[in-house]
Amino acid sequence: MRYADVMNDHANAVDNVLYLHGFNSHPGSAKAELTRRACEQARPRPRFIAPALSHHPGPAWQTAQEVMSTLTGRTMVIGSSMGGFLAMGLARTHEVARVVLINPAVDPLRIALERMGSEFAHVETGEMFLIDDSYADALREQQGEVVNTDRFLVLLGTEDEILDYRQALEMLEGSRFVINEGDDHGLSRYPELLSTVLAHGGLTLPEDFNPVP
């Protein structure tokens, strides 16, 4: 595991942590709950927000923007997979203090085109949905220049079975990276990285913090 050099800066600690889950996930996912638990014990303690995002990129982007617009103070956005793509968009369109990307989907349009016509069942609700042209159209509208990478901390697994981590390394040049050798798309080492994640936002976890309830 190769760690980024991340320092706490309490003078500029974030007030909010906005967690954006991935495609076909939900705000009660394992990583979201781990982050929530960490924020509850962090000092200073931030407000934690994890909205439910549509599986469709159009409404998901709208929700992310609406929630971000309600937040006051400094905000760190944490985005997992497709949530990472949304976080990159927020960094382009809003005042975002810090960004953490977890195995981010840096080119979700390519994935949508490859899976066009595929049907999925939502992992939480069981709702069936189909990847169609409207997914690709929405993603084309959301594409844009990657900006403010000096504010990014990017967590990558080298054995990600869905996304090629090397594409993120190339597209997110200028970011701080934590490269997890042999880890997969779910990033099983995430609990070990929570102190690094929160430190990126100027927050500190107690030494006895236990990510397992």
Salt bridges, closest charged atoms under 4 A:
GLU33 OE2 - ARG36 NE 3.17
ASP107 OD2 - ARG110 NE 3.93
GLU114 OE2 - ARG110 NH1 2.87
GLU124 OE2 - HIS26 ND1 3.84
GLU127 OE2 - HIS55 NE2 3.56
ASP137 OD1 - ARG140 NH1 3.20
ASP160 OD2 - HIS185 ND1 2.82
ASP164 OD1 - ARG166 NE 3.03
GLU181 OE2 - ARG2 NH2 2.48
